[in-house]
């Protein structure tokens, strides 16, 4: 139910960080557009440089532009 969400579409070297279809949908959004996000919550273990780190990764699976009425219905259901 966040008011804003930020994600990296590409890294500082221009490498894609999202599937092309998701990145294209995000690129087509305008300021103030409402969306419904679907993502996975993966717990990742990475071993590199002699150390191990464990952390959550939340890759976006899909982005769906919605209307204010749809957003109101979704937030009402989440509060009830």
N, C-alpha and C positions, 0 to 999 in steps of 0.2 A: 504494500500500500504506500510505497514511497512516492513522494511528489515528483522527484527527479531521479533519473538513473543515468549513469555514465558508463560507457564501455569503450574499449580500444578496438577500433575497426582495423587498424594496421599499426605495426610498430614503427619506430623511428627509421628503420631501413626500408620501409614500404612493403614489408611482408604481411600478408593477410592474417588477421587474428580471428576472423569469423568466416563461416561458409559464405560464398558469394551471394546466394539468395538472401541471406539475412542481412549482409552488408548493403545490398541494393535496396532492401526495404527501409533500412535505417537511413540511407542516403536520400531517400525520397520524402522523409518526414519533414514537416515544417515546425517551427517553434510553436509550442502550445498543443501540438497533436497529442492525443491520448492513445496509449498502446497497452496491449496485454502481452506480457513477456512469458515465455515458457523456457525454462532452463533445467539442466541437471545439476545436482549437487554431488560432485565427485570428491572423494578424499584421495589426494595424490601423495605418493612417496617418491621423492627424487633423490638419487644418489649421484653426486658429482663433486669433484675436487676433494675427495677423501672424506666428505661429510654426507649426512643424510638429513633431508628436511621433509616434513609432512605438513600438508596444508590443504584447505578446501579449494576446489576449482569449480566455477559455476559457468560452464559454457552455455551460451544462448542457443536454444534449439529452434525457436521461431519468434517472430515479432508480428503482431496482428494489430493494425490500426482499428480503433473502436470509437464509437460515438460517445457523447457525454451521457446519454441515457444508458448505454451499455456499461459505462464506467460506474454510474450511480447504482445500477443493479448489482454489479460485482462487489462494490464496497459495502452495500447494504447487507448482502449475503455474508460477507466476511465479519461484519460487526454483530450479526444476529446469532 
